[in-house]
Amino acid sequence: MKTVLGIDPGLQATGYALVSGDREGIRLLQKGVIRPRPGALEERLWELYHQVKRVLWEVPLDLVAMEDLFSHHHYPKAALLLGHVRGVICLASAERGVQVASLPPAEIKRALVGNGRASKVQVQRAVQRFMVLPEPPPTHVADALAVALTALSRQGVRLVPCWEEVRV
């Protein structure tokens, strides 16, 4: 059994998904969005750190996975802020003793949708199908699930749903 925490890092909203998988299939253990209260950067990062740390200690983990940092030349400040968020997540993971894997967004989309330039809606629908969810999850949760599923797949877990009941 492999357990991965997938994270979609963001300063305003950080999506997360705890997913486990083995020969029997994949299971969604927990999902959600961390939304730090508005305030100074250091206060938001502090709150994010403590909330991520709480999730990290919920279950034994094999890996934390998140999207690689990307930047757009029109928005250089966004990449710098996202770097702070990723640093906080890496710190919390290191304290927990869990390795962090960074996955390129195009690789995640290619793994789940078959197209490295897939839209948010396509990713949401793919995640809904893989996890057999009644409706597409919100974008931050869908992105976190996509990261976790891709990381599990890289660990050799076959992405088939497990039909046993798991509370989310």
Backbone bond lengths (Angstrom), bond angles and torsions (degrees), N, CA, C in turn:
res aa  C-N    CA-C-N  psi(-1)  N-CA   C-N-CA  omega(-1)  CA-C   N-CA-C  phi
1 M - - - 1.454 - - 1.524 108.56 -
2 K 1.310 116.05 127.89 1.466 123.05 175.74 1.521 107.82 -111.72
3 T 1.322 116.37 138.62 1.460 121.16 177.05 1.517 108.78 -124.97
4 V 1.330 115.72 128.52 1.458 122.43 -176.35 1.520 108.90 -126.98
5 L 1.330 115.06 138.47 1.458 121.38 170.66 1.521 106.69 -102.32
6 G 1.316 116.84 111.75 1.462 122.20 175.79 1.518 108.73 -91.37
7 I 1.329 115.87 135.38 1.459 120.51 -178.17 1.519 110.15 -129.96
8 D 1.327 114.72 133.28 1.463 122.92 171.25 1.526 105.55 -106.06
9 P 1.348 117.57 94.65 1.463 119.87 -172.09 1.525 113.52 -71.73
10 G 1.315 115.08 141.25 1.458 121.71 176.06 1.515 109.46 -164.93
11 L 1.316 117.02 149.22 1.458 120.74 -178.94 1.524 111.49 -75.79
12 Q 1.327 116.70 -35.65 1.466 119.48 179.03 1.519 112.10 -88.08
13 A 1.324 117.13 -33.92 1.465 121.72 -179.45 1.519 109.16 -149.91
14 T 1.327 116.38 122.76 1.454 122.75 177.17 1.522 107.89 -114.93
15 G 1.325 116.23 113.81 1.458 120.47 177.67 1.515 110.16 -83.66
16 Y 1.334 115.74 146.94 1.463 119.45 176.34 1.522 109.91 -142.53
17 A 1.335 114.89 154.18 1.464 121.32 178.16 1.519 108.76 -150.99
18 L 1.322 115.83 124.52 1.464 122.38 173.65 1.523 107.53 -95.17
19 V 1.326 116.35 120.74 1.458 121.51 -176.39 1.526 108.29 -131.93
20 S 1.324 116.20 137.07 1.463 119.80 174.89 1.516 108.68 -120.49
21 G 1.311 115.36 157.08 1.455 119.30 -179.54 1.512 112.32 -157.37
22 D 1.324 114.74 150.15 1.457 122.55 175.57 1.525 107.74 -153.39
23 R 1.340 117.33 -161.07 1.470 120.02 -179.31 1.524 112.51 -63.01
24 E 1.322 116.65 -26.01 1.467 121.31 -177.95 1.519 112.67 -76.77
25 G 1.325 117.44 -23.66 1.454 120.66 -179.62 1.514 112.07 140.07
26 I 1.328 114.57 -168.99 1.461 121.14 -177.77 1.522 109.73 -110.29
27 R 1.337 114.60 147.53 1.460 120.99 -178.95 1.518 109.39 -132.75
28 L 1.311 115.47 137.72 1.460 121.67 173.82 1.523 107.30 -90.64
29 L 1.336 116.42 117.95 1.456 120.85 -177.93 1.525 112.09 -92.98
30 Q 1.324 115.53 -38.05 1.462 119.73 -177.24 1.524 108.37 -163.28
31 K 1.323 116.08 150.09 1.462 120.55 176.66 1.517 108.03 -151.31
32 G 1.329 115.51 159.00 1.455 118.67 177.71 1.513 111.87 172.72
33 V 1.323 114.18 -176.54 1.456 122.03 178.50 1.524 108.01 -131.12
34 I 1.306 116.00 130.21 1.465 122.34 175.18 1.521 106.76 -96.16
35 R 1.318 116.32 123.77 1.467 122.02 -179.97 1.526 109.00 -123.30
36 P 1.331 117.86 94.36 1.466 119.18 177.78 1.528 111.12 -60.99
37 R 1.318 115.00 145.62 1.465 119.58 177.32 1.521 109.83 -63.91
38 P 1.334 116.84 147.23 1.462 119.60 176.22 1.527 110.41 -58.62
39 G 1.303 116.03 145.18 1.458 121.38 179.84 1.506 109.82 165.56
40 A 1.310 114.94 -167.29 1.463 120.84 178.05 1.528 110.10 -63.22
41 L 1.318 116.00 152.67 1.465 121.51 -177.47 1.524 111.56 -52.91
42 E 1.328 117.21 -47.46 1.468 119.52 -176.38 1.533 111.84 -64.36
43 E 1.327 117.82 -32.91 1.466 120.62 177.73 1.525 110.94 -69.48
44 R 1.319 116.29 -41.12 1.466 120.22 179.45 1.523 110.88 -66.40
45 L 1.349 116.36 -41.30 1.457 120.22 178.73 1.525 110.84 -65.39
46 W 1.331 117.29 -39.07 1.464 121.94 178.48 1.520 110.02 -61.49
47 E 1.336 116.67 -46.38 1.463 120.86 179.78 1.529 110.89 -64.66
48 L 1.320 116.76 -43.96 1.461 121.19 178.37 1.529 110.31 -59.98
49 Y 1.322 116.51 -44.86 1.466 121.64 179.22 1.530 110.81 -56.07
50 H 1.313 117.19 -48.74 1.463 120.77 -177.04 1.529 112.08 -68.62
51 Q 1.319 117.60 -35.19 1.464 119.46 178.27 1.527 111.64 -72.36
52 V 1.330 116.87 -39.35 1.475 120.17 176.21 1.528 109.29 -64.83
53 K 1.318 116.41 -41.82 1.465 121.09 179.61 1.533 110.87 -59.79
54 R 1.333 116.93 -39.87 1.465 121.22 178.45 1.533 109.83 -61.41
55 V 1.333 117.40 -45.32 1.471 121.29 179.79 1.529 110.16 -64.91
56 L 1.319 117.61 -39.59 1.464 121.62 -178.62 1.530 112.94 -60.46
57 W 1.327 117.59 -29.36 1.458 121.09 -176.41 1.531 112.71 -94.80
58 E 1.339 118.34 3.16 1.471 121.23 -177.84 1.532 112.40 -68.45
59 V 1.323 117.01 -41.73 1.470 121.12 -178.51 1.528 108.67 -141.54
60 P 1.335 117.66 158.96 1.466 119.28 173.37 1.531 109.70 -62.90
61 L 1.323 116.21 134.61 1.465 121.66 -176.12 1.524 111.47 -119.08
62 D 1.327 114.60 148.44 1.461 120.52 172.94 1.521 111.47 -99.64
63 L 1.353 116.47 -27.18 1.452 119.60 -172.62 1.523 110.42 -163.02
64 V 1.329 115.20 145.84 1.466 122.16 167.04 1.517 105.40 -109.97
65 A 1.320 116.74 132.25 1.458 120.18 -179.10 1.525 109.27 -128.45
66 M 1.324 116.29 139.29 1.461 120.80 175.46 1.517 109.58 -147.53
67 E 1.329 113.87 163.31 1.458 119.46 179.77 1.521 110.44 -65.58
68 D 1.336 115.08 145.12 1.461 121.13 171.41 1.517 109.65 -59.19
69 L 1.311 114.87 154.00 1.455 120.69 174.90 1.528 108.21 -73.45
70 F 1.309 115.18 131.68 1.461 119.59 174.68 1.519 107.15 -130.98
71 S 1.299 115.06 156.03 1.463 118.09 -179.63 1.523 109.70 -138.15
72 H 1.289 114.04 157.62 1.457 121.63 177.13 1.520 106.42 -119.76
73 H 1.299 117.30 134.71 1.467 120.39 -174.63 1.528 113.10 -61.08
74 H 1.334 117.75 -20.50 1.466 120.41 177.76 1.526 111.85 -80.53
75 Y 1.347 117.74 -18.45 1.468 122.01 -175.39 1.531 111.52 -131.63
76 P 1.332 118.65 63.30 1.464 119.17 -177.21 1.527 112.97 -66.69
77 K 1.319 118.08 -30.57 1.467 120.37 -179.06 1.532 111.31 -65.86
78 A 1.328 117.17 -34.07 1.462 120.87 179.27 1.528 110.69 -60.30
79 A 1.326 117.46 -40.76 1.462 121.11 179.42 1.522 110.61 -66.30
80 L 1.326 117.56 -37.97 1.463 120.52 178.23 1.529 111.10 -64.42
81 L 1.335 116.75 -44.27 1.465 120.14 178.59 1.522 111.17 -64.53
82 L 1.332 116.73 -41.02 1.454 120.44 178.39 1.536 110.67 -64.49
83 G 1.323 116.46 -32.85 1.465 120.31 175.64 1.518 111.63 -62.03
84 H 1.332 117.46 -38.03 1.466 121.06 175.99 1.532 110.41 -62.90
85 V 1.318 115.73 -45.10 1.470 120.71 -179.42 1.526 110.15 -61.88
86 R 1.311 116.60 -46.43 1.470 120.48 179.54 1.531 110.84 -62.23
87 G 1.332 116.75 -36.97 1.463 120.52 178.10 1.521 112.26 -62.72
88 V 1.322 115.97 -41.53 1.467 120.90 178.29 1.527 110.25 -63.59
89 I 1.329 116.75 -41.86 1.465 121.05 179.60 1.537 110.01 -66.09
90 C 1.322 116.73 -41.38 1.476 120.36 177.67 1.524 111.18 -63.66
91 L 1.329 117.31 -40.17 1.458 121.38 178.32 1.529 110.63 -62.05
92 A 1.332 116.92 -49.50 1.464 120.84 -179.71 1.533 110.43 -61.08
93 S 1.329 117.17 -39.59 1.466 121.47 179.05 1.519 111.14 -66.12
94 A 1.337 116.54 -41.51 1.472 120.45 178.99 1.523 110.52 -63.60
95 E 1.311 117.13 -40.09 1.463 120.33 177.23 1.521 111.00 -62.27
96 R 1.310 116.98 -34.00 1.473 122.33 179.06 1.526 111.33 -79.62
97 G 1.346 115.94 -15.33 1.456 120.43 179.97 1.519 112.98 80.81
98 V 1.330 116.57 28.61 1.464 121.44 -177.86 1.526 109.17 -113.95
99 Q 1.313 115.77 133.17 1.462 122.28 178.22 1.522 110.58 -67.54
100 V 1.335 116.32 147.13 1.462 122.41 177.61 1.524 108.91 -112.12
101 A 1.314 116.29 129.96 1.462 121.84 175.19 1.521 108.72 -111.50
102 S 1.321 116.45 135.59 1.460 122.22 175.52 1.514 108.74 -106.76
103 L 1.319 115.36 129.38 1.464 120.56 -177.37 1.522 109.97 -118.42
104 P 1.327 118.19 133.93 1.464 120.85 177.22 1.528 110.86 -64.32
105 P 1.336 117.74 136.37 1.469 120.79 -179.76 1.528 112.98 -53.61
106 A 1.324 117.60 -40.45 1.469 119.94 -179.17 1.528 111.51 -64.99
107 E 1.325 117.23 -35.17 1.464 120.70 178.89 1.533 110.70 -67.52
108 I 1.331 116.32 -39.12 1.466 121.11 178.43 1.520 109.47 -62.78
109 K 1.312 116.18 -48.39 1.472 120.43 -179.49 1.528 111.22 -62.96
110 R 1.327 115.51 -40.75 1.470 119.69 179.85 1.537 110.49 -64.67
111 A 1.338 116.54 -39.13 1.466 120.59 -178.36 1.523 112.16 -65.82
112 L 1.323 117.35 -37.01 1.463 120.26 -174.79 1.523 114.46 -97.35
113 V 1.329 116.20 -34.48 1.464 120.28 -174.09 1.528 111.33 -108.35
114 G 1.341 116.13 -24.23 1.456 119.65 -176.56 1.507 112.76 90.60
115 N 1.333 116.26 6.91 1.464 121.85 -178.54 1.525 107.83 -143.04
116 G 1.323 117.18 118.23 1.456 122.30 -179.20 1.515 114.81 -66.92
117 R 1.332 116.98 -9.47 1.468 121.00 178.92 1.528 111.12 -115.12
118 A 1.317 116.50 26.59 1.466 121.47 -178.09 1.524 110.93 -61.61
119 S 1.316 115.61 151.96 1.467 121.46 178.96 1.527 110.63 -80.36
120 K 1.326 115.73 167.70 1.470 121.45 176.43 1.527 110.05 -58.91
121 V 1.320 116.48 -41.87 1.463 120.89 -178.92 1.533 110.45 -63.30
122 Q 1.326 117.62 -41.09 1.464 120.78 178.47 1.524 110.83 -63.46
123 V 1.334 117.31 -39.96 1.468 120.93 177.70 1.527 109.79 -65.05
124 Q 1.332 116.71 -44.64 1.466 120.20 178.60 1.532 111.42 -57.71
125 R 1.310 116.51 -44.93 1.472 120.30 -178.99 1.529 111.67 -68.11
126 A 1.327 116.88 -38.15 1.470 120.01 178.14 1.525 110.19 -63.55
127 V 1.325 116.56 -44.99 1.462 120.89 179.10 1.531 109.61 -63.11
128 Q 1.316 116.99 -41.32 1.468 121.08 178.28 1.530 110.10 -57.95
129 R 1.332 116.60 -44.45 1.466 121.08 179.50 1.522 111.67 -64.96
130 F 1.337 117.03 -49.55 1.464 120.43 -177.68 1.524 111.85 -61.16
131 M 1.327 117.35 -38.89 1.464 121.26 -175.59 1.531 112.61 -94.87
132 V 1.339 117.33 -0.86 1.455 123.50 -179.37 1.541 109.86 51.82
133 L 1.317 115.33 55.41 1.457 122.01 179.11 1.534 109.09 -93.50
134 P 1.325 117.76 147.68 1.466 119.71 -178.71 1.525 113.77 -65.85
135 E 1.323 117.07 -25.54 1.465 120.95 177.54 1.521 108.99 -148.48
136 P 1.331 117.55 161.39 1.466 119.39 179.21 1.532 110.14 -63.33
137 P 1.327 117.43 136.99 1.463 119.66 178.46 1.528 110.73 -72.63
138 P 1.345 117.54 161.50 1.466 120.39 175.11 1.538 110.27 -57.35
139 T 1.317 117.16 157.14 1.471 120.58 -171.46 1.525 113.82 -57.29
140 H 1.333 119.04 -43.51 1.470 119.64 -178.17 1.530 111.15 -65.50
141 V 1.321 116.84 -38.98 1.466 120.93 177.51 1.527 109.82 -69.63
142 A 1.326 117.43 -42.05 1.469 121.02 178.96 1.528 110.72 -60.50
143 D 1.326 116.62 -43.10 1.469 119.62 178.79 1.522 111.16 -64.07
144 A 1.336 117.22 -40.88 1.467 120.58 178.16 1.527 110.62 -64.75
145 L 1.317 116.69 -41.99 1.466 120.47 177.06 1.526 110.89 -63.34
146 A 1.324 116.92 -41.34 1.466 120.62 178.90 1.523 110.80 -61.00
147 V 1.319 117.10 -41.98 1.465 121.56 178.16 1.529 109.59 -63.44
148 A 1.335 117.01 -47.48 1.468 121.06 -178.66 1.531 111.12 -62.39
149 L 1.321 117.29 -43.80 1.472 120.44 -179.73 1.524 111.75 -64.10
150 T 1.324 116.02 -41.35 1.470 119.41 178.58 1.527 110.25 -64.44
151 A 1.332 116.61 -41.44 1.475 120.21 178.79 1.528 110.66 -64.58
152 L 1.328 117.49 -41.76 1.471 120.12 177.03 1.525 110.65 -61.31
153 S 1.319 116.57 -43.08 1.455 121.03 178.92 1.530 110.77 -59.81
154 R 1.330 116.60 -41.11 1.473 120.98 177.20 1.526 111.86 -64.23
155 Q 1.341 116.50 -24.49 1.464 121.81 179.03 1.528 111.65 -86.18
156 G 1.346 116.47 3.69 1.452 120.55 177.24 1.519 114.79 92.00
157 V 1.323 118.02 8.38 1.465 121.27 178.92 1.524 108.66 -84.86
158 R 1.334 115.92 129.92 1.459 120.99 177.03 1.519 108.93 -76.58
159 L 1.313 117.51 130.58 1.459 121.85 -175.54 1.529 111.87 -84.87
160 V 1.324 114.73 76.78 1.456 120.81 173.50 1.525 106.93 -124.29
161 P 1.331 117.10 141.81 1.465 118.63 -178.56 1.520 112.22 -67.22
162 C 1.316 116.02 147.49 1.457 122.53 172.61 1.522 105.84 -99.20
163 W 1.288 118.12 130.59 1.455 120.83 -171.66 1.515 113.18 -88.56
164 E 1.340 117.98 1.28 1.472 117.53 177.79 1.535 108.96 -73.28
165 E 1.321 115.82 150.69 1.462 121.69 -178.80 1.529 110.38 -69.92
166 V 1.311 115.96 129.49 1.468 121.84 173.92 1.507 106.84 -131.51
167 R 1.330 116.71 128.43 1.465 119.62 178.49 1.516 109.22 -78.40
168 V 1.331 115.43 135.51 1.465 121.75 179.74 1.510 109.10 -115.92
